[in-house]
Amino acid sequence: MDIRTPIGQAVFLVSISCIIGFGSNLVKGDAIPWIAPELEIADSIMPETESNDPVLLAISLTQAKNLFDDGILFVDARDDGYYTAGHIQGALKNAFLMELIFSIEAIQEKNVPLVVYCGDPGCGDSEDLAYDLQDSGFNKLYVFKGGWLEWSKAEYPSETDE
């Protein structure tokens, strides 16, 4: 590749920038992780709304049921077809992100706890959605790792849209 051409110069500059960026990240004491750490199940949860400190924790089935019983809003991160076939009672459907945000804001403020869940413990959509919601200003987020699979096996309140 000829570095004297505009394309060659662009490739050269991007390459040098990447090398410098990755290199500086490696030597920094507070480096940005290459892969986000997996959320661990919280030992305990405090769904108070007084503080604006951000919370993003994974929760167990028991913790999810306790939050459900406390009237905390649930958001289903699965696709429409799965949601329609069955979901946690009262859970909001994951639509387009902005539509979902407007739906949540019509019900509650951003500092009120939310539980996000997916299909099963191996599904990462709930974490992805939780991070998106966190980036949108929601600061009390709980990810129910067991998801619909554990909830339905426990025969907790659910509903369908069929």
Secondary structure as UniProt FT lines:
FT   TURN            3..4
FT   HELIX           6..27
FT   TURN            29..30
FT   STRAND          55..59
FT   HELIX           61..69
FT   TURN            70..71
FT   STRAND          73..76
FT   HELIX           80..85
FT   STRAND          87..88
FT   TURN            89..90
FT   STRAND          92..93
FT   HELIX           97..107
FT   TURN            110..111
FT   STRAND          114..117
FT   TURN            121..122
FT   HELIX           125..135
FT   TURN            136..137
FT   STRAND          140..144
FT   TURN            145..146
FT   HELIX           147..153
FT   TURN            154..155
FT   STRAND          158..159
//
